[in-house]
């Protein structure tokens, strides 16, 4: 899967707002070239919630374990919920992993090297082994984000 294929797939889901920071838009330079996906059917960037998925193209300070500084390397980060996290990692988010997985291994679903403790999964360069799983996890993350949005909308309407 390419970055463009992933972005196109996510953009095809209902209510998605995709942010792609770039020079001149006021975003921090660190985020340029990356993509952030929110469930925001009104098209307004949420200020009180995190994206449900991101695509990052470089190492961030404190998040260098995936070695995204390698040529043509990117990582898809997915907030697919505890159930999916346990299914893919074999442990709850706050528990230690029983086996070490190289956070830079390509085409492998792993606990996010920084945000795994809060249930995020990650895939470096999804390919033939993880393409279908990545799409499934992105759909799950989207569904969960939509549910959170709807619950918030209901509670503010009361």
trRosetta pair geometry for C-beta under 8 A, 3 or more apart (Angstrom, degrees):
i j d omega theta_ij theta_ji phi_ij phi_ji
1 5 4.8 -133 -161 84 78 129
1 6 5.6 84 154 -56 122 91
1 126 4.5 1 37 86 121 102
1 127 6.7 -143 10 -88 71 35
1 131 5.2 149 -39 -119 110 95
1 134 6.6 -116 13 73 159 151
2 5 4.6 101 51 3 77 101
2 6 7.1 -141 94 -3 43 85
3 6 5.8 -57 -152 36 33 111
3 7 6.3 29 154 -17 67 107
3 35 7.4 145 -175 0 104 130
3 55 5.7 129 -140 163 94 149
3 57 7.3 3 -96 -83 149 109
3 74 5.6 38 -78 48 110 170
4 7 5.7 -54 -143 39 32 110
4 8 6.1 34 157 -20 65 108
5 8 5.7 -55 -145 38 28 112
5 9 6.3 33 154 -23 63 105
6 9 5.7 -53 -149 33 30 113
6 10 6.4 22 157 -12 65 106
6 55 5.9 128 102 -82 139 139
6 76 6.0 -139 -148 -94 153 128
6 126 7.3 112 -80 39 122 128
6 134 7.4 -60 -114 144 108 131
6 138 7.7 -177 -159 -79 88 157
7 10 6.0 -58 -146 41 30 105
7 11 6.0 32 155 -20 66 111
7 18 6.5 85 -158 -147 95 152
7 20 7.8 27 -132 -78 142 124
7 35 5.6 -112 -99 -140 110 173
7 55 6.9 -81 -65 8 89 151
8 11 5.7 -55 -141 39 28 113
8 12 6.5 35 155 -28 60 105
9 12 5.8 -60 -161 26 29 115
9 13 7.7 33 145 -26 59 95
9 135 6.1 -98 -178 -117 149 96
9 138 6.8 74 119 96 118 158
10 13 5.9 -44 -165 14 44 113
10 16 5.8 168 153 -157 81 162
10 18 6.8 117 105 -85 114 116
10 37 5.1 -69 166 -114 143 151
10 53 6.4 -136 -115 72 143 139
10 138 5.9 -102 -90 -179 93 134
10 142 7.4 -179 -143 -73 80 126
11 16 5.8 -145 -121 87 36 135
11 18 5.7 -40 -88 -27 94 141
13 16 5.0 81 75 -35 90 126
13 138 7.7 -150 -37 140 146 100
13 139 7.1 -177 -101 -112 132 66
13 142 4.8 -66 168 -150 158 160
14 41 7.2 6 152 -100 86 106
14 146 7.7 49 85 -99 98 138
15 39 5.3 32 120 -160 114 77
15 40 6.6 166 170 61 83 26
15 41 3.6 -45 -126 -75 102 86
15 146 6.4 106 68 -104 146 103
15 149 7.7 -171 156 72 146 167
16 37 5.8 -24 -160 -161 109 98
16 38 7.1 136 -157 73 57 45
16 39 6.6 -47 -97 -103 54 50
16 40 7.6 47 -164 37 21 70
16 142 7.0 -46 -79 -128 107 117
17 37 7.4 148 76 -155 50 47
17 38 4.6 -20 61 65 100 99
17 39 7.6 103 15 -166 86 6
17 40 3.8 -19 -5 53 131 117
17 43 6.0 142 -97 -134 116 40
17 44 7.7 -91 -86 56 162 21
17 45 6.4 -158 134 -90 147 58
18 35 6.0 -16 -168 -167 101 105
18 36 7.3 145 -158 74 51 48
18 37 5.6 -15 -103 -101 72 73
18 38 8.0 -173 -76 25 29 71
19 35 7.0 152 79 -157 51 53
19 36 4.4 -15 59 59 103 101
19 37 7.9 -157 23 -69 72 31
19 38 7.3 40 -9 -2 105 107
19 45 6.6 52 -68 -109 131 119
19 51 7.8 -120 32 -85 109 131
20 33 8.0 -4 -173 -142 86 11
20 34 7.4 -170 -140 89 58 39
20 35 5.1 -16 -95 -103 82 80
20 36 7.9 -174 -71 22 39 70
21 25 6.2 -153 -147 68 61 128
21 27 3.5 -113 -140 103 118 164
21 28 7.4 -7 -176 53 156 55
21 31 4.1 49 49 114 156 106
21 32 5.3 -102 114 -90 95 45
21 33 7.6 -38 78 15 82 36
21 34 6.5 13 39 54 103 82
21 36 7.8 44 -18 2 96 112
22 25 5.4 75 60 -3 72 122
22 27 7.3 74 29 41 32 125
22 32 5.6 87 -119 -138 33 90
22 33 7.6 95 -98 -51 69 47
23 29 7.6 27 -94 -113 77 80
23 32 6.1 30 -46 -118 66 141
27 31 5.2 -87 157 71 119 124
27 32 6.8 147 95 -69 115 70
28 31 5.2 85 70 6 83 102
29 32 5.6 -29 -160 -6 47 118
30 58 7.8 -137 -166 82 65 125
30 60 6.3 76 176 -123 122 87
30 61 7.8 -58 -129 -4 145 93
31 34 5.2 -89 -168 41 64 119
31 36 7.8 -18 -164 -31 123 121
33 57 4.8 -77 129 46 114 143
33 58 7.1 69 79 -10 130 110
34 54 6.5 9 169 180 114 103
34 55 6.1 -180 -161 90 69 63
34 56 4.9 -3 -123 -112 122 56
34 57 5.7 -150 -82 9 71 90
34 58 7.6 -99 -61 25 106 85
35 54 6.6 165 88 -159 57 57
35 55 4.4 19 47 43 101 103
36 51 4.3 -139 -175 -63 86 155
36 54 5.2 -10 -106 -110 63 92
37 51 5.2 102 61 -171 47 114
37 52 5.9 -65 102 57 94 80
37 53 4.5 -1 51 63 124 88
37 54 6.8 -162 15 -79 81 42
37 142 7.9 -53 141 -90 126 90
38 45 6.7 120 25 -139 161 58
38 46 5.4 -174 -163 13 142 109
38 49 7.1 118 -141 94 107 108
38 51 5.1 -89 -69 -114 70 71
38 52 6.8 123 -121 2 33 85
38 145 7.2 -167 -166 -178 46 142
39 52 6.1 44 -21 -16 94 134
39 142 6.4 129 -76 -155 111 64
39 145 3.7 154 -6 128 127 112
39 146 5.0 -147 -153 -72 154 59
39 148 7.6 128 57 58 135 94
39 149 5.1 -121 110 -29 118 141
40 43 6.2 138 125 -72 102 9
40 44 5.9 -137 -179 61 123 51
40 45 6.6 -38 -107 -103 172 25
40 46 5.6 -147 -87 -34 116 92
40 149 7.6 -163 -88 -115 42 141
41 149 7.5 125 3 150 99 153
46 49 4.4 -20 137 45 145 97
49 145 7.7 123 156 -146 140 93
49 148 7.0 138 -127 123 143 135
49 149 7.9 -82 -6 -80 172 79
50 79 7.0 110 100 -40 117 158
51 54 5.5 100 86 -62 140 88
51 79 7.7 153 106 6 58 124
52 78 7.6 12 149 -152 69 59
52 79 5.2 -115 -154 54 54 107
52 141 4.3 146 164 155 105 101
52 142 6.0 136 110 -83 154 43
52 144 6.9 154 -136 74 124 93
52 145 3.8 -77 -67 -53 139 139
53 76 6.8 -8 -173 -176 109 88
53 77 6.4 161 -157 86 57 60
53 78 5.0 -1 -110 -107 97 65
53 79 6.8 -137 -67 18 55 76
53 138 5.7 13 -73 -126 161 86
53 141 5.3 104 -52 109 101 154
53 142 7.7 -32 -9 -58 120 77
54 76 7.6 168 86 -155 46 46
54 77 4.6 0 55 53 90 110
55 74 5.9 20 179 164 92 126
55 75 7.3 170 -152 84 52 43
55 76 5.5 -20 -101 -101 78 66
55 77 7.6 -170 -79 18 29 76
56 60 6.9 -63 -161 -30 146 109
56 68 6.4 -36 118 -134 97 169
56 74 6.5 171 86 -161 43 79
56 75 5.3 -11 58 58 92 91
56 77 6.6 33 -2 -12 107 116
57 68 6.5 154 159 169 25 123
57 73 7.9 131 -157 92 56 55
57 74 4.8 -29 -103 -108 63 101
58 68 5.2 164 -146 112 16 117
58 69 6.5 51 -147 -84 73 64
59 63 6.3 180 -163 96 69 69
59 64 4.3 34 -154 -111 134 71
59 66 7.4 178 -96 61 81 83
59 67 7.3 -17 -69 -125 117 20
59 68 5.0 167 -52 49 63 97
59 69 5.4 -30 -7 -41 113 95
60 63 4.3 21 61 51 92 115
60 64 7.8 -141 58 -60 42 62
62 114 6.6 82 131 -111 94 136
63 66 7.4 0 162 14 81 102
63 113 6.5 133 -147 84 78 110
63 114 4.8 -57 -100 -32 102 140
64 67 7.0 49 167 -78 70 46
64 68 7.9 -123 -141 23 49 84
64 69 7.8 -1 -148 -13 91 113
65 103 4.0 37 129 68 110 146
65 104 6.8 -140 145 -43 59 87
65 113 4.1 -166 62 -165 135 158
65 114 7.9 166 20 -44 119 80
66 73 7.7 176 140 155 95 121
66 75 5.2 3 159 -63 164 144
66 103 4.8 -90 -78 137 66 95
66 104 4.9 140 -161 -91 41 65
66 113 6.0 -154 -42 -3 90 140
66 122 7.2 -98 -85 143 141 144
66 124 5.4 177 -165 -82 113 126
67 70 5.5 45 139 -21 97 108
67 73 7.0 -25 110 134 74 163
67 103 8.0 133 3 95 80 86
67 104 4.1 18 28 -112 109 138
68 73 5.2 -160 -143 112 52 106
68 74 6.5 57 -146 -113 110 32
68 75 6.0 -86 -88 -11 122 107
68 124 7.6 -143 -89 -127 82 108
69 73 7.5 -2 53 61 19 127
70 73 4.1 60 72 -10 94 143
70 104 7.7 96 -4 -165 135 121
72 125 7.7 58 135 -100 82 127
73 104 8.0 -4 -166 -158 144 91
73 106 7.7 -107 -126 -88 94 106
73 124 6.5 -6 -167 -172 95 106
73 125 6.1 -70 -134 -46 62 114
74 124 7.3 163 89 -151 35 61
74 125 6.5 109 50 -71 65 66
75 122 5.4 3 179 -173 115 111
75 123 6.8 161 -156 80 67 38
75 124 4.8 -35 -98 -96 86 66
75 125 7.8 -44 -85 -21 50 53
76 122 6.7 160 82 -154 52 57
76 123 4.9 -5 54 56 101 91
76 126 6.0 -11 13 -23 133 119
76 134 6.0 66 79 -152 156 121
76 138 7.6 -55 172 -72 133 111
77 112 5.7 53 -137 -107 100 126
77 115 7.1 62 -164 53 126 132
77 120 5.7 4 -176 177 95 124
77 121 7.6 161 -157 85 49 45
77 122 5.1 -16 -103 -101 66 90
78 120 6.6 147 73 -161 40 73
78 121 4.9 -23 66 66 98 92
78 122 7.1 172 18 -83 77 38
78 123 7.6 21 -2 1 118 96
78 134 7.5 -173 -42 -150 148 67
78 137 4.8 64 144 138 161 116
78 138 6.0 -100 -119 -81 125 60
78 141 5.0 -129 -170 -47 87 148
79 119 6.6 66 -148 105 72 97
79 120 5.3 -42 -88 -102 67 81
79 141 5.1 108 71 -136 61 112
79 144 7.2 -123 118 83 90 135
79 145 7.6 92 82 -62 115 101
80 84 3.9 -59 124 75 116 152
80 85 6.8 158 75 -49 90 72
80 119 7.7 -140 59 155 56 96
80 121 5.7 -16 21 17 116 121
80 137 4.4 -66 -80 -163 150 86
80 138 7.8 -66 -85 -63 107 22
80 140 4.5 53 -153 93 96 119
80 141 4.6 -70 -86 -61 61 87
80 144 7.2 144 -154 5 34 140
81 84 5.2 86 66 18 82 101
81 85 6.7 -142 103 -10 40 94
81 119 6.4 -30 -165 170 14 135
81 140 6.3 -106 19 152 114 113
81 141 7.4 -167 -14 -94 82 57
81 144 5.2 -180 -55 -81 116 155
82 85 5.4 -58 -145 37 31 116
82 86 6.2 29 160 -18 68 104
82 92 6.9 1 -159 -142 104 79
82 93 6.3 -91 -117 -15 81 112
82 119 5.4 -69 -79 -119 60 130
83 86 6.1 -56 -150 35 27 107
83 87 6.4 27 152 -20 62 109
84 87 5.5 -54 -146 36 33 115
84 88 6.2 18 161 -9 68 110
84 121 6.8 -83 124 -22 107 140
84 137 6.0 132 179 -123 146 88
84 140 5.5 121 -57 120 148 161
85 88 6.3 -69 -149 43 25 99
85 89 5.8 -17 171 15 66 118
85 92 7.5 61 107 -150 116 36
85 93 5.4 2 143 -66 157 91
85 111 7.1 61 -158 -107 98 87
85 116 7.8 143 -150 -159 120 72
85 119 4.8 -108 -48 -149 154 74
85 120 7.8 40 -98 29 119 9
85 121 6.1 -159 -104 -55 72 99
86 89 6.6 -72 -125 54 22 85
86 90 7.1 54 -173 -121 56 5
86 91 6.7 -125 -127 90 69 12
86 92 5.9 -4 -89 -86 104 51
88 109 4.7 -82 -164 127 130 129
88 110 8.0 -143 142 -90 115 11
88 121 5.9 38 75 -116 155 137
88 133 7.8 118 -106 -179 120 130
88 137 7.8 16 -52 -91 148 130
89 97 6.5 -90 -180 -108 109 101
89 110 7.4 73 -97 -161 98 41
89 111 5.0 47 -101 -53 145 100
89 116 7.6 118 -93 -161 160 117
89 121 7.6 -152 -41 -104 108 97
90 97 7.7 83 68 -142 99 76
90 98 6.8 -71 108 27 127 111
91 95 4.3 -120 172 84 115 120
91 96 7.2 -57 154 83 164 31
91 97 5.9 -166 30 -105 142 50
91 98 6.7 149 -50 -13 132 89
92 95 4.6 85 57 1 83 110
93 111 7.4 151 -128 -137 65 120
93 116 6.3 -171 -149 155 80 59
93 117 5.6 104 158 -168 90 27
93 118 6.1 51 167 -142 144 2
93 119 4.2 -63 -79 -69 148 64
94 117 5.7 60 -104 -161 54 81
97 100 6.8 121 100 -88 124 39
97 101 7.0 -89 168 4 160 95
97 111 6.5 -149 -65 14 124 139
101 105 6.5 -89 172 19 86 136
101 108 6.8 -162 -176 140 123 137
101 110 4.9 -165 110 -120 140 116
101 111 7.6 127 49 26 128 82
102 105 4.2 105 78 -38 101 99
102 108 8.0 77 66 59 81 154
103 110 6.1 -169 -117 118 59 158
103 113 4.1 40 -135 -75 151 125
103 122 7.5 27 -157 83 87 137
103 124 7.7 107 156 -33 54 129
104 124 6.1 44 -160 -40 38 173
105 108 4.4 5 110 24 113 141
105 110 7.1 116 54 -44 105 135
105 124 6.5 144 83 46 38 125
106 124 5.0 -93 -104 104 52 99
106 125 4.2 -21 -143 64 104 118
106 127 6.7 40 152 -5 104 123
107 123 7.2 25 -124 -172 22 100
107 124 7.5 -61 -14 81 37 70
107 125 6.1 -46 -45 100 70 84
107 126 6.2 100 -111 -144 60 32
107 127 4.0 -44 -97 35 122 103
107 128 7.0 8 -146 44 139 60
107 129 4.7 92 161 45 111 110
107 130 5.1 176 -166 11 61 111
108 123 6.8 178 74 -133 35 74
108 124 7.2 5 44 39 80 88
108 129 7.2 2 -79 98 53 135
108 130 6.6 -152 -75 -49 12 141
109 121 5.8 -6 -170 -178 93 124
109 122 7.7 148 -154 75 50 37
109 123 5.5 -31 -95 -82 58 99
109 130 5.6 162 -43 -130 86 126
109 133 5.8 -86 -51 129 136 140
109 134 7.6 -164 -85 -73 101 71
109 137 7.4 155 -126 -43 129 153
110 113 7.5 22 120 -54 125 74
110 116 7.7 -59 139 -91 77 131
110 121 6.9 147 79 -161 35 72
110 122 5.6 -31 69 66 85 86
110 123 7.3 144 19 -87 75 47
111 116 3.1 63 162 -136 103 134
111 120 7.5 93 -169 83 61 60
111 121 6.5 -68 -111 -111 34 57
111 122 7.3 22 129 19 19 92
112 115 4.2 -9 95 62 141 80
112 116 4.5 -173 55 -55 63 71
112 120 3.8 -2 -3 101 140 105
112 121 6.3 179 -38 -150 82 5
112 122 4.3 106 -98 -29 68 115
113 116 6.7 40 -69 -17 9 115
113 122 6.9 -48 -7 32 74 154
115 118 5.3 -52 -171 46 79 102
115 119 7.8 -43 148 56 85 44
115 120 3.9 26 110 29 110 137
116 119 7.5 92 -169 -43 37 7
116 120 6.0 -95 -83 63 38 74
116 121 7.6 67 -112 -91 80 38
116 122 7.8 -78 -71 0 93 106
121 137 6.1 -83 71 -164 141 149
123 126 4.5 42 132 -72 134 93
123 130 5.2 -175 -142 138 138 149
123 133 7.8 147 -80 95 147 104
123 134 5.3 -89 34 -94 162 113
126 130 4.6 -110 -142 95 86 105
126 131 5.4 126 150 -87 106 54
126 133 8.0 -151 -143 68 119 85
126 134 4.3 -9 -126 -40 158 157
127 130 6.5 59 46 39 52 84
127 131 6.3 -57 140 -47 16 97
128 131 6.3 -17 -113 -5 20 117
129 133 8.0 -19 134 15 61 123
130 133 4.8 -66 -155 53 64 113
130 134 5.3 72 143 -34 89 100
131 134 5.8 -54 -146 31 24 112
131 135 6.7 21 156 -14 61 104
132 135 5.9 -56 -152 37 32 109
132 136 6.3 32 151 -19 66 108
133 136 5.5 -55 -146 39 33 113
133 137 6.1 32 156 -18 67 107
134 137 5.8 -54 -144 39 28 109
134 138 6.3 31 154 -20 63 107
135 138 5.7 -54 -147 36 30 113
135 139 6.5 32 153 -19 64 104
136 139 5.8 -54 -152 34 31 111
136 140 6.5 31 150 -19 64 105
137 140 5.5 -51 -148 36 35 113
137 141 6.3 36 153 -19 66 104
138 141 5.7 -51 -145 37 32 112
138 142 6.3 36 153 -21 64 106
139 142 5.6 -53 -147 37 31 114
139 143 6.3 34 153 -21 64 105
140 143 5.7 -53 -148 35 31 112
140 144 6.4 28 154 -16 65 106
141 144 5.8 -55 -148 38 30 110
141 145 6.3 31 153 -19 65 107
142 145 5.7 -55 -146 37 30 111
142 146 6.3 31 154 -20 64 106
143 146 5.7 -54 -148 35 29 112
143 147 6.5 32 152 -20 63 105
144 147 5.6 -52 -149 35 33 113
144 148 6.5 33 153 -18 65 102
145 148 5.8 -52 -149 35 33 110
145 149 6.3 36 151 -21 64 106
146 149 5.6 -54 -149 36 32 115
146 150 6.3 30 154 -18 66 107
147 150 5.8 -55 -145 38 30 110
147 151 6.4 32 155 -19 65 105
148 151 5.8 -54 -148 36 31 111
148 152 6.4 30 154 -17 65 106
149 152 5.9 -58 -152 37 29 109
149 153 6.3 28 152 -20 65 108
150 153 5.5 -52 -144 36 32 113
150 154 6.3 34 155 -20 65 104
151 154 5.8 -54 -149 35 31 111
151 155 6.4 25 156 -17 65 107
152 155 5.9 -58 -146 38 31 107
152 156 6.4 21 159 -11 66 109
153 156 6.2 -61 -147 41 28 104
153 157 6.3 30 154 -25 64 111
154 157 5.7 -59 -147 33 30 112
154 158 7.0 37 155 -32 62 99
155 158 6.1 -44 -157 14 35 115
